[in-house]
Amino acid sequence: MSLLFLHSSWGPQVKWLCTPVLSCHSCALSWFACPIGVLVHFAGYHVFPFLVVGTLLFFGVLFGKLFCGWVCPFGLVQDVLHKIPGKKFKVPKWASSVKYLVLLFTVLLIPFFAGESTMYSFCRICPSAALQVSLPNLISGGFATVSAATIVRWGVLIIVIYFAIRSSRSFCKAICPIGAIMALLNYISFWVVRLPKEGCASCQTCDSVCPMNVRPSERAIKEIPVNRTPDCIVCHDCKHACPVLHEKAMGGTKP
């Protein structure tokens, strides 16, 4: 539903406002601006983006990374791709640090020193932009619209698709700069995801369904909210899978 809502503009748009999801504002059907695109532009112009930062802080303090789990269109794309059968693997834990380097260099520093039109900004390789902008341009304008930059962007998209099929939410874990921005806000957000310690049999069902591999069971035992970690996307899959909560919902009878 969020995919249709964010990309259903019939003319009027609210591009002065951004949402904390990866959704290219160059898409003709987009209602809102992409915070990463705005940050790249403002970094290139050497202007501090007060409205964007304020918007991200507002949503982050209220909900943490809830938008990553429930609203982000590119998150939906990854979830669908991961359902394709095949051998799966987990992204190494250290890979989650890469997204902070992506944010620092391709969103902030390189545009700041090289200008907002630099070919080395995140926007030039964004896989979401490849789907929302490059693909429609290719369909409408044919191969005449294909440039070297377009080929690079499509190459990145192919790599992202491969890893999305093989590893759940791999782009979110290792690359997404919005995830890097919102990560620390998980620690202070008003939105809290808790699993019950009482009655927990350490079945680790919650761990097996977690798309971000944050091991919710360890936090349940310590009575720490599941989303008090930078990688949690607040999808609530752990709560939906928890047999203890399911039993309580059924009135105390075992299913």
N, C-alpha and C positions, 0 to 999 in steps of 0.2 A: 504493500500500500504506500509506503514512504517513497518507493521508487517512482510510482506514478504521480504522487503529490509533488515531489521536488522537480519533476520533469513533465509538467502538464501546462506550461504557460501558453496561452493563446495570443499573447501580445503584451499585456501588462507584466512587469517584472519588478522585483524588489532587490536589485543588485547592490544597493547600498548596505544591505544586511546580509550577514553570512550565517551559516549553520555549521556546527562542529562535525561535519562529515566531508568525505572526499567526493565532491560533485562539481565538475568543471563548469564555471560560469560562462565559458565560451559556447556552451551548448545552447542552441536556439530555443530550447524548451525549458531551460532552467529558470526557476523563480528567483533563486538566491545566489549570492556570490560564494565562491570557495575560499575559505580562510587562508589556504596555502597560496592561492593565486594572488590574493590581496597582500599577503605578507611579502611575497616576491616583488610585487610592484612597489610597495612602500619602501622596502629595503633599497631598491634601485633608485628611488627618488630621495632617499635619506630623510624620510619623514616617519615619525613614530605613529603606528596605526592604533590610536587610542580606542576607536570603536570596535575594531576586531579583537583586540586584546581584552577589552571589557566584556564583549559578547562571549568569548571563550571562557573567561573567568566566571561569568554569570552561570553559564550552563554547566561548567565543570564543578563549581562549588555546590550546585544544586543536585546534579545527577552523576558526577564523575564521568566515566566513559560509557554511560548508558546509551548514548546516541550511536556509539560504535557497534553495539550489539543489536540495537533495535531499529535504527534509522538509516545507517550508511548504505547507499546502493551498492558500493563496491564490496562491502561485507557480504551482502546477499549473493553477489556474483561468486565470491569465494566459497560460500556455503554450498551453493548449487554445484560448483565444479568438484568440490571434495566428495560429493556423493557418487562420482564416477568410479566404478570398481577398479581396483588395482592395488598394487603393493604400496603401503603407506609408511611414512617415517615421521619422526618428531624433529622439529628444528632445534638445534643445540641451544642451550640456555644463554650462552654468550651472544647469540645472534640478536637477542632482544635489545642489546646496546647499540646496534648499528643504526636504528632509527633516529637516535639522538644526534649521530654524526650527519645523517641525511638532513635533518632539520637545521643543524648548525651551518653546514656548508652550502647545500643546494637551495635552501630557502632564505637564509639570512646573509652569510658572509660573501658568497660569490656574487649574488645580485647587488649587494652593497658596494662592492669594489668594481664589478664589471658592468653594472647597469641592469635595469629590469628586463631588457631585451636579450640578455646573454643566452647563448645556446646551452649553457651549463647549469641552468636553474632546474628545479624539480619539475616545473610546468612543462618543460621541453621533453621530458621522458615519462610523464605521468601516465600510467596505464588506464586510469579512469578517463582521461582526456582522449586517449586513443579510441576508446569505445564510444564516447559521447560526441566527439568532434571529428576525429580523423575518419572513422567508419562512415558516418553520414556524408561527409565531404566526398569520400571515395565513391559512395553509391550515387550521389547526385552529380558529381563532376567528372567521374571516371579517373583514369590514371594520370590525367593532366594535373590533378591536385596533389600527386605524390611527389614529395621532395626528400632530400637526404634526411632532414629532421623527422619527417613522417616515418621513414624506414626505421630509424633508430627507435622511435616511440613504439612502433609495432614490434620491434625486436624485444624491447623491454616487456611489452604486454605478453608476448609468447612465453618468455621466461617466467613471468608471474603466474600465468595460467598453468604452466607445468608444475610449479611448486604448489599452487593452490590445490591441484588434483592430488598431489602426493602427500601434502602436509596441511592440516587444518589451519586456516587463517594465517598462513605463513607470511603473507604481505603485511598483515596487521602486526604480527609479532616482530618482524625484523626491519621493515622499511617505512611504514606509514608515518609521515611527519606529524599528522594530526594526533595520532596515538601518542607520539612523543610529547606533544604539548599537553594533552589531557591526562597523561599518566599519573603525575604527582598529585593531581587534584582528586584522584581516587581516595587518597589518604584523609582528605578533609571534607569530602562530599556529604551532604545530608542524606543522600540515598544509601541505604545500608542493606546488604544481603547477608543474612545469617543462616547458618545450618545448626541444627540442635546438637548439643553435646550429650544431653541426657537421652539414653536409648541408642546412641550411635554404636553400631557393631563393627565399625571400621571395615565395612564391606568395600569401600573405595569405589562405589558405583558413581559417585559424584566426580571422582577423578577421571574415570573412563569416558565420561560424556563432556568434560570441559574442553572446549575448542582451543583454549589458550594454554592448556597444560599447567595451570597454576596450583594444582593439588589442593582443592577445597577442603578435603578431609583433614589436612594438617591444621588448618585454621579452625575448623569445627571443634577439634579436640582442645585447642587452646582458647576457645570461645572468642576468637577474633573474627570480625566480619570478613566474609570471603573476598569482598571487593577492596579490602585494604591492601592492595598490591598493584603496582603500576601496569601489569599486563592484563588484568581482569577487564573484560568488556561488558560486564554486568548483564549478561544474557539470561541469567537465572536458570540455565540448563541444569545446574547442580541441584537446585531446589526442586525442580520438576522431576528429577530422577531419584531423589532421596526416598528410600522406602519408609523411613521413620515419619517424614512429613506426609507421605502418602497414606500411611496407616492412620495418622491423626485426622487427615481429611475424610477418611472413611469411617470416622466415629470410633476409632480405637480398635477396630477389628482388622486382623491381618488379611491382606488381599489373597 
